[in-house]
Amino acid sequence: MSEPNQIPVSTERRRRQRTRNLALFFVLLAFVVLVYGITITKIKLGYGS
């Protein structure tokens, strides 16, 4: 028999996947913000003119 406090494998897997997805989302969001900031800075400095 299973213990009452034991979390089912599928629930645990979903929780870990959701955590990993959130972490990846924030990493990608930070990258986009960084690229956006660099682009705006270069435009303001007249880069390429």
N, CA, C and O of each residue as an XYZ file, in Angstrom:
196
protein
N       0.831     -1.193      0.000
C       0.000      0.000      0.000
C       0.876      1.258      0.000
O       2.050      1.206      0.366
N       0.300      2.365     -0.407
C       1.055      3.619     -0.411
C       0.770      4.386      0.871
O      -0.299      4.265      1.469
N       1.754      5.177      1.275
C       1.602      5.998      2.476
C       0.696      7.189      2.174
O       0.690      7.676      1.044
N      -0.072      7.670      3.155
C      -0.974      8.804      2.892
C      -0.256     10.104      2.559
O      -0.825     10.950      1.870
N       0.992     10.293      3.031
C       1.731     11.532      2.779
C       2.519     11.495      1.480
O       3.129     12.494      1.099
N       2.515     10.356      0.792
C       3.305     10.222     -0.436
C       2.599     10.947     -1.587
O       1.403     10.763     -1.811
N       3.360     11.772     -2.309
C       2.823     12.510     -3.448
C       2.895     11.609     -4.677
O       3.932     10.996     -4.925
N       1.814     11.518     -5.449
C       1.862     10.708     -6.674
C       2.949     11.209     -7.625
O       3.252     12.402     -7.671
N       3.518     10.291     -8.371
C       4.631     10.621     -9.267
C       4.214     11.652    -10.310
O       4.982     12.569    -10.606
N       3.014     11.521    -10.870
C       2.585     12.448    -11.919
C       2.439     13.872    -11.369
O       2.759     14.838    -12.063
N       1.961     14.006    -10.132
C       1.837     15.337     -9.530
C       3.203     15.950     -9.287
O       3.410     17.135     -9.545
N       4.123     15.159     -8.797
C       5.483     15.642     -8.549
C       6.155     16.050     -9.859
O       6.835     17.074     -9.922
N       5.963     15.254    -10.887
C       6.550     15.558    -12.191
C       5.977     16.853    -12.752
O       6.719     17.674    -13.292
N       4.667     17.046    -12.631
C       4.044     18.296    -13.101
C       4.581     19.493    -12.342
O       4.843     20.538    -12.937
N       4.750     19.351    -11.024
C       5.264     20.458    -10.213
C       6.674     20.826    -10.639
O       6.998     22.005    -10.778
N       7.517     19.814    -10.848
C       8.894     20.097    -11.280
C       8.920     20.716    -12.661
O       9.717     21.618    -12.917
N       8.059     20.248    -13.562
C       8.027     20.804    -14.917
C       7.560     22.255    -14.886
O       8.101     23.095    -15.604
N       6.563     22.556    -14.063
C       6.080     23.935    -13.951
C       7.175     24.845    -13.403
O       7.342     25.973    -13.869
N       7.921     24.355    -12.414
C       9.028     25.139    -11.855
C      10.096     25.391    -12.903
O      10.611     26.504    -13.020
N      10.429     24.359    -13.665
C      11.442     24.507    -14.719
C      10.959     25.466    -15.799
O      11.738     26.275    -16.305
N       9.675     25.382    -16.157
C       9.125     26.288    -17.173
C       9.162     27.739    -16.702
O       9.493     28.636    -17.478
N       8.828     27.971    -15.447
C       8.884     29.332    -14.910
C      10.315     29.865    -14.898
O      10.550     31.028    -15.227
N      11.260     29.021    -14.522
C      12.662     29.447    -14.505
C      13.120     29.804    -15.923
O      13.791     30.817    -16.123
N      12.762     28.984    -16.891
C      13.137     29.257    -18.279
C      12.472     30.538    -18.775
O      13.095     31.319    -19.494
N      11.223     30.759    -18.401
C      10.515     31.984    -18.782
C      11.252     33.215    -18.275
O      11.449     34.173    -19.021
N      11.662     33.193    -17.001
C      12.335     34.365    -16.439
C      13.722     34.571    -17.048
O      14.156     35.711    -17.211
N      14.421     33.491    -17.385
C      15.724     33.622    -18.050
C      15.545     34.256    -19.428
O      16.285     35.169    -19.796
N      14.570     33.774    -20.183
C      14.333     34.328    -21.516
C      13.848     35.780    -21.435
O      14.237     36.610    -22.257
N      13.012     36.083    -20.461
C      12.540     37.452    -20.277
C      13.703     38.387    -19.956
O      13.781     39.493    -20.491
N      14.603     37.942    -19.086
C      15.775     38.760    -18.752
C      16.639     38.986    -19.992
O      17.163     40.084    -20.181
N      16.795     37.973    -20.836
C      17.576     38.105    -22.057
C      16.945     39.135    -23.000
O      17.642     39.974    -23.571
N      15.629     39.061    -23.155
C      14.927     40.005    -24.035
C      15.084     41.430    -23.511
O      15.342     42.350    -24.288
N      14.931     41.617    -22.204
C      15.083     42.954    -21.613
C      16.506     43.466    -21.817
O      16.702     44.642    -22.121
N      17.492     42.600    -21.653
C      18.887     42.982    -21.852
C      19.143     43.415    -23.297
O      19.756     44.455    -23.535
N      18.678     42.623    -24.252
C      18.869     42.972    -25.664
C      18.136     44.269    -25.994
O      18.663     45.108    -26.724
N      16.939     44.437    -25.469
C      16.172     45.670    -25.690
C      16.925     46.878    -25.130
O      17.033     47.912    -25.790
N      17.437     46.741    -23.925
C      18.181     47.835    -23.305
C      19.430     48.205    -24.086
O      19.727     49.386    -24.261
N      20.158     47.209    -24.553
C      21.369     47.467    -25.351
C      20.993     48.170    -26.659
O      21.667     49.107    -27.088
N      19.910     47.706    -27.283
C      19.480     48.309    -28.551
C      19.094     49.774    -28.353
O      19.508     50.631    -29.133
N      18.322     50.062    -27.341
C      17.899     51.444    -27.084
C      19.114     52.328    -26.786
O      19.190     53.462    -27.258
N      20.051     51.813    -26.014
C      21.251     52.565    -25.703
C      22.053     52.873    -26.970
O      22.529     53.994    -27.149
N      22.199     51.888    -27.839
C      22.938     52.116    -29.077
C      22.231     53.123    -29.977
O      22.883     53.932    -30.638
N      20.920     53.079    -30.004
C      20.167     54.037    -30.826
C      20.361     55.453    -30.275
O      20.575     56.397    -31.036
N      20.285     55.592    -28.962
C      20.447     56.920    -28.349
C      21.854     57.476    -28.580
O      22.028     58.689    -28.697
N      22.856     56.599    -28.646
C      24.233     57.053    -28.854
C      24.535     57.302    -30.331
O      25.618     57.772    -30.678
N      23.570     56.983    -31.199
C      23.771     57.207    -32.624
C      24.678     56.162    -33.241
O      25.412     56.453    -34.186
N      24.635     54.962    -32.722
C      25.480     53.882    -33.234
C      25.117     53.582    -34.684
O      23.943     53.438    -35.022
N      26.132     53.491    -35.535
C      25.918     53.154    -36.926
C      25.612     54.360    -37.802
O      25.315     54.193    -38.984
N      25.677     55.558    -37.259
C      25.390     56.756    -38.061
C      26.675     57.389    -38.536
O      26.643     58.408    -39.225
